[in-house]
Structures are given as C-alpha cells and as structure tokens.
Amino acid sequence: MNSEQSTRIVIAEDSRIQAKMLIKRLETSGFEVRWGANGAEALDMIRSDPPDLIISDIEMPEMNGYQLCQAVKQDAQLRRIPLILLSTLSSPEDIIEGLQAGADNYVTKPYEADYLLSRVDSLLHSTIDEDVADEQAALEVNLRGKTYTVQSGRQQVLNLLISTFENAVEKNSELIRVNQELSRNRDELSRQNQKLERLNEQLESHNDRMSRDLDAAVRIQQSLLPTSDMTVDGLDVAWKYIPCDELAGDFLNYFPLDDEHVALYVVDVSGHGVASSLLSVAVARSMTRNVTSSSILAKLGENETTLITAPHEVAEELNKRFPMEEQGELYFTMFYGVLNRSTGHLRYVSAGHVPPVLMRKGQKPEILPAEGFAIGWIEGIDYDLEEVTLQPGDRLLVFSDGVPEAMDQDLNELGDERMLDTIAQTGVMSLDEAVTHVKTTVDHWCRVNGPKDDVSILAVEMPS
C-alpha cells in the first residue's frame, strides 16, 4: 500500500470510540487524518481543505452519510474525491442509496482494519473519470416498489458494486470461519463431554466406595457404645449418644471390671470427621474391658486376681500413648471413673473434660470438682484423682461439651446454670426419662441450627 505522509483523509463518524480506533489505525499506516463528529462538520473540513479521500459513517445526526456523499459529489470541486461509506446496514436498498448518492465504495460494519485499508489503497490508485460521470444519463432503478435515480459514473458504479461483492465475499468467508470455529468447538465440547462422563463415572465409583467405607466406619464407631444387653446388677444406667455428623469424635461406655467395680467413661476427641473418628476408635480399643497383662483399665495379678488401675493412672498412660503432635494435632478430653456398686464409692479423673454433675436424692444438682489437662497436650504431667461416695438414690451425670456448650440461633450457649436447672427438673423422673429430658432440652435450645457438636450423656443411679 502507498501510504505517504501527504495522503490526507477526513472521516465522518459520530461514535467517538469507533472514530478514535479508526484514526489510530490510519495514522499508524502513515495517513494524515481529520475527524468530523457528523456529516455537516466533516463537510466544512472537506470544503475548507479538500482531502485525498473521505470515509463516512451513514447513520449520523444533522447530516447522514448519504447526504454528505451527495453534497460532495454534486460539488464540481470535490466530486473526484473518493468516498467510502461505512454502515451496519446491508440491504439492497442501502446499496442503491449509496449508488444514488454517488459513493465510490461501501464497507459493512464490523470490518477488519486491513480490509478497510485495502479499499483505501484501491481507491487512491483508481481514477474517477469526471467527464464520463457528467455524460452518463440518469439511470432509474426500481426496487421493492420504490424508484431510485442513479447518476454515478460507470467507474463509481463498478467500484461500488465490486466493493459490495467483496463485502459479501468477506462476510461469507467470515461466516465460514465462524462455522469452522463452531465445528471445532463442537468437536472439542463433545470430547470434553465424553471426558466429563468418564470422570463422573469415576466420581460415582469413588463416592460409592466412600459411602461403603463411611458405613463401615459408622458401624465400627457404634461398636464402641454399650451393647443393648449391657446391664450391671445393682446399678441403674442410662445414656444418649447423638453425633452431629455421620462420623463423631465422641464415644462413651460402661462395663464391669470385676464383681464389684464398674468402669464409666465419656471421651470427646477434638474436631469432627474421619481423623477424629479414627482417633476415637484407637482410644476405645485401648480402653477395652478385657483384662490382660497389658491392658490399661485392669491387669491380671497373682492367682488370676484383677488389679484395677486407678483412674488418674489410666489418664497418665493414655497421655503417653497419644501425644498430640503424633495424632495430627488432635487431642481428647475424658471423664473416667471406677464405681464400687456395693459401697457407692466413686474414684474418677477428669482430663480437660466437662465436670460431672451429682444429684443427691431430694437435693439440687451440683457440679463436682474436675481439673486436668486434655490428653495429649503436655507430656509427662500428673493427673488428680477425685473421689466421691454416692448414696442410695443419688445420680451421677456425665456429659460431653455438646450439652453445656450447645448454641441457640443467636450463638448463646446453654451454659452450666441452665443445664443444672434442667437436671433439677428430673428429680421425679426415671433415670432414662431424665437423660431423655436433658437431650430434649439441648434439641430445643438448638432448634433452628441444630447441635454443632456431638452430644453424649451417661448417667448412673445407686439403687434406693
């Protein structure tokens, strides 16, 4: 393309953004450009200093592109200036109006900049024969019931028709490119859909396996709870266990250690989910009722006698076996007690756990002493042994923190005071009814959002 510095172009375009883009492209190609925001403004520029070429939008205020073209082509001093019309319109009437106005070329928006520059170059190298244009007889064209009078010269008509044909070819080529791109995208989409189907099948298979594994884990956790046929002569026991998720960190149990002593415990592992449940299973396996030379809760002595381990020593042994840094930063709290069912004497340890509640017959419930660090926090610490004696008719209730720390819709905790009030209301109830009443209170307190933590309740009553 010949794009010398002396080549001057006037553009008429009411869109500032499109005008700036066109100016930048033309100036980059070496043209000197002036811009009119409408046909009238551009016409003043053309008359005051005729350019080498005019590029005009059609749809503009004050004076549109057709009117600008007619004004230029009817002016003897200006008619030989090539003029390109730009428009989003593309009907036959638009082309005829362009011919009628005397336009030399016609480009449909949107256009490629290189294509427009090729039209500019072509017109700058074409001669508009003024004499031939003057001698041409008016040509009447009838289109869709309307008559148009075309007085353009042969070269102008030919240029405009060629440009129209090139527009059509370019648009057709663009359509072909778009269709090819759509075809490639459709093929790619088909491949991606097939890949997605395979991934969905794999995901479904993984989900099925995870569901089976989850069901197995839930069954294992349930095996940590007291069996349905578990009874202890001379002692009334009731319990509730409500995990907030399928896999819980809580577990509880009770069972005889020998003919006189009963083990009672509630364990609460930090967090929820698989990791917490795995730790809870490991801890429960360590606190087995089986009496062997290596068991924690009781050992075999001479003559096959049972030597019961003091509760605080059980906590210290568990603290050695389950250091937090080796358990993925998980730890657990625990209440563990050994109750002599004949005398009612209870020895217990609380390792960072919620304090137990004692409700003596006919009296208000009270919170028992409970101090100590959670299991796994600190290596080599000593735990305190606590003792209390239950009289006939007395009740002991042990909870996980899901009871006193249950939250309502405003994130207010149930708290110790409301928990004690709830227990006080159960004095005339059976032990099982009392435990159910506490659980119902928690449910009611959390009725909007539901419990956010596991809820475990273990209660024992000395016979009257």
Backbone hydrogen bonds, N-H to C=O, Kabsch-Sander energy under -0.5 kcal/mol:
donor,donor_aa,acceptor,acceptor_aa,energy
3,S,1,M,-0.9
7,T,4,E,-1.2
8,R,6,S,-0.5
9,I,32,E,-3.1
10,V,53,L,-1.9
11,I,34,R,-2.6
12,A,55,I,-2.5
13,E,11,I,-0.5
13,E,36,G,-2.2
16,R,14,D,-0.7
19,A,15,S,-2.5
20,K,16,R,-2.6
21,M,17,I,-2.1
22,L,18,Q,-2.3
23,I,19,A,-2.9
24,K,20,K,-2.3
25,R,21,M,-2.0
26,L,22,L,-2.6
27,E,23,I,-3.0
28,T,24,K,-2.1
29,S,25,R,-1.0
30,G,27,E,-1.5
31,F,26,L,-2.2
32,E,7,T,-2.4
33,V,31,F,-0.6
34,R,9,I,-2.2
36,G,11,I,-2.8
39,G,61,P,-0.6
39,G,63,M,-1.5
42,A,38,N,-2.3
43,L,39,G,-2.4
44,D,40,A,-1.8
45,M,41,E,-1.5
46,I,42,A,-2.4
47,R,43,L,-2.6
48,S,44,D,-2.2
49,D,45,M,-2.0
52,D,8,R,-2.2
53,L,8,R,-1.1
54,I,82,P,-2.4
55,I,10,V,-2.5
56,S,84,I,-3.1
57,D,12,A,-3.0
58,I,86,L,-1.5
60,M,58,I,-1.1
63,M,61,P,-3.0
65,G,58,I,-2.4
68,L,64,N,-2.3
69,C,65,G,-2.5
70,Q,66,Y,-2.6
71,A,67,Q,-2.3
72,V,68,L,-2.1
73,K,69,C,-2.8
74,Q,70,Q,-1.7
75,D,72,V,-1.1
76,A,74,Q,-0.6
78,L,75,D,-1.5
79,R,75,D,-2.2
81,I,78,L,-2.5
84,I,54,I,-2.8
85,L,105,N,-2.4
86,L,56,S,-3.1
87,S,107,V,-1.7
94,D,91,S,-0.6
95,I,91,S,-1.4
96,I,92,P,-2.4
97,E,93,E,-2.6
98,G,94,D,-1.9
99,L,95,I,-2.2
100,Q,96,I,-3.0
101,A,97,E,-2.1
102,G,98,G,-1.0
102,G,99,L,-0.6
103,A,98,G,-2.6
104,D,83,L,-2.0
105,N,83,L,-1.4
107,V,85,L,-3.0
109,K,87,S,-2.8
116,L,112,E,-2.0
117,L,113,A,-2.4
118,S,114,D,-1.8
119,R,115,Y,-1.6
120,V,116,L,-2.3
121,D,117,L,-2.6
122,S,118,S,-2.2
123,L,119,R,-2.4
124,L,120,V,-2.3
125,H,121,D,-1.1
126,S,123,L,-1.4
128,I,126,S,-0.5
129,D,127,T,-0.8
130,E,128,I,-1.0
133,A,129,D,-2.0
134,D,130,E,-1.9
135,E,131,D,-1.9
136,Q,132,V,-1.1
139,L,150,V,-2.9
140,E,138,A,-0.5
141,V,148,Y,-3.6
143,L,141,V,-0.6
143,L,146,K,-3.2
146,K,143,L,-1.4
148,Y,141,V,-3.6
150,V,139,L,-3.9
150,V,148,Y,-0.6
151,Q,149,T,-0.5
157,V,153,G,-2.8
158,L,154,R,-3.2
159,N,155,Q,-3.0
160,L,156,Q,-2.8
161,L,157,V,-2.8
162,I,158,L,-2.9
163,S,159,N,-2.8
164,T,160,L,-2.3
165,F,161,L,-2.6
166,E,162,I,-3.1
167,N,163,S,-2.5
168,A,164,T,-2.3
169,V,165,F,-2.8
170,E,166,E,-3.3
171,K,167,N,-3.0
172,N,168,A,-2.5
173,S,169,V,-3.1
174,E,170,E,-2.8
175,L,171,K,-2.5
176,I,172,N,-2.6
177,R,173,S,-2.8
178,V,174,E,-2.8
179,N,175,L,-2.8
180,Q,176,I,-2.8
181,E,177,R,-2.7
182,L,178,V,-2.9
183,S,179,N,-2.6
184,R,180,Q,-2.7
185,N,181,E,-2.9
186,R,182,L,-2.8
187,D,183,S,-2.6
188,E,184,R,-2.9
189,L,185,N,-3.0
190,S,186,R,-2.4
191,R,187,D,-2.4
192,Q,188,E,-2.9
193,N,189,L,-2.7
194,Q,190,S,-2.3
195,K,191,R,-2.5
196,L,192,Q,-2.9
197,E,193,N,-2.6
198,R,194,Q,-2.2
199,L,195,K,-2.6
200,N,196,L,-2.8
201,E,197,E,-2.3
202,Q,198,R,-2.5
203,L,199,L,-3.2
204,E,200,N,-2.8
205,S,201,E,-2.3
206,H,202,Q,-2.9
207,N,203,L,-3.0
208,D,204,E,-2.4
209,R,205,S,-2.4
210,M,206,H,-3.1
211,S,207,N,-2.7
212,R,208,D,-2.4
213,D,209,R,-2.8
214,L,210,M,-3.0
215,D,211,S,-2.7
216,A,212,R,-2.3
217,A,213,D,-2.6
218,V,214,L,-2.6
219,R,215,D,-2.3
220,I,216,A,-2.2
221,Q,217,A,-2.5
222,Q,218,V,-2.5
223,S,219,R,-1.4
224,L,221,Q,-1.6
225,L,222,Q,-1.3
230,M,227,T,-1.8
231,T,229,D,-0.5
232,V,235,L,-0.5
235,L,232,V,-1.7
236,D,461,E,-2.1
237,V,235,L,-0.5
238,A,459,A,-2.4
240,K,457,I,-2.3
242,I,455,V,-3.2
248,A,246,E,-0.5
251,F,267,V,-1.9
253,N,265,Y,-2.0
255,F,263,A,-1.6
257,L,261,H,-3.2
258,D,261,H,-1.3
262,V,339,L,-2.3
263,A,255,F,-3.1
264,L,337,G,-2.6
265,Y,253,N,-2.1
266,V,335,F,-1.8
267,V,251,F,-2.9
268,D,333,T,-2.3
269,V,249,G,-1.8
270,S,331,Y,-2.9
273,G,247,L,-1.1
276,S,272,H,-0.5
277,S,273,G,-2.3
278,L,274,V,-2.6
279,L,275,A,-2.0
280,S,276,S,-2.3
281,V,277,S,-2.1
282,A,278,L,-2.2
283,V,279,L,-2.6
284,A,280,S,-2.3
285,R,281,V,-2.3
286,S,282,A,-1.3
287,M,283,V,-1.3
288,T,285,R,-0.7
292,T,290,N,-0.8
292,T,298,A,-0.7
295,S,292,T,-0.6
296,I,286,S,-0.7
299,K,307,L,-2.7
301,G,305,T,-4.2
304,E,301,G,-1.1
305,T,302,E,-1.5
307,L,299,K,-3.6
307,L,305,T,-0.6
308,I,306,T,-0.7
309,T,297,L,-2.5
313,E,310,A,-0.8
314,V,310,A,-1.7
315,A,311,P,-2.0
316,E,312,H,-1.8
317,E,313,E,-2.1
318,L,314,V,-2.4
319,N,315,A,-2.2
320,K,316,E,-1.2
321,R,317,E,-1.9
322,F,318,L,-2.1
324,M,376,G,-2.1
326,E,323,P,-1.2
327,Q,324,M,-1.5
329,E,324,M,-1.9
330,L,324,M,-0.6
330,L,327,Q,-1.0
332,F,375,I,-1.5
333,T,268,D,-2.4
334,M,351,A,-1.2
335,F,266,V,-2.3
336,Y,349,V,-2.2
337,G,264,L,-3.0
338,V,347,R,-3.0
339,L,262,V,-2.7
340,N,345,H,-2.7
341,R,260,E,-2.3
341,R,339,L,-0.9
344,G,340,N,-3.0
346,L,388,V,-3.4
347,R,338,V,-2.2
348,Y,386,E,-2.9
349,V,336,Y,-2.3
350,S,371,E,-0.5
351,A,334,M,-3.0
351,A,349,V,-0.5
352,G,350,S,-1.1
352,G,372,G,-0.6
357,V,397,L,-2.8
358,L,366,E,-2.8
359,M,357,V,-0.5
359,M,395,R,-3.0
360,R,358,L,-0.6
363,Q,360,R,-2.5
366,E,358,L,-2.7
368,L,356,P,-2.5
375,I,332,F,-2.5
377,W,374,A,-1.4
381,I,378,I,-0.8
386,E,348,Y,-3.0
386,E,384,D,-0.6
388,V,346,L,-2.2
390,L,344,G,-3.2
390,L,388,V,-0.5
393,G,462,M,-2.3
394,D,391,Q,-2.5
395,R,359,M,-2.3
396,L,460,V,-2.6
397,L,357,V,-2.9
398,V,458,L,-3.2
400,S,456,S,-1.6
403,V,400,S,-1.7
405,E,401,D,-1.8
406,A,403,V,-1.3
408,D,412,N,-1.9
411,L,408,D,-2.1
414,L,406,A,-2.0
415,G,404,P,-3.2
418,R,414,L,-0.6
419,M,415,G,-1.8
420,L,416,D,-2.8
421,D,417,E,-2.3
422,T,418,R,-2.2
423,I,419,M,-2.2
424,A,420,L,-2.5
425,Q,421,D,-1.1
426,T,423,I,-1.9
427,G,424,A,-1.0
429,M,426,T,-1.5
434,A,430,S,-2.4
435,V,431,L,-2.3
436,T,432,D,-2.2
437,H,433,E,-2.3
438,V,434,A,-2.0
439,K,435,V,-2.2
440,T,436,T,-2.6
441,T,437,H,-2.1
442,V,438,V,-1.9
443,D,439,K,-2.2
444,H,440,T,-2.6
445,W,441,T,-2.4
446,C,442,V,-2.0
447,R,444,H,-1.3
450,G,446,C,-3.5
455,V,242,I,-2.4
456,S,454,D,-0.5
457,I,240,K,-2.8
458,L,398,V,-2.8
459,A,238,A,-2.9
460,V,396,L,-2.3
461,E,236,D,-2.3
462,M,394,D,-2.2
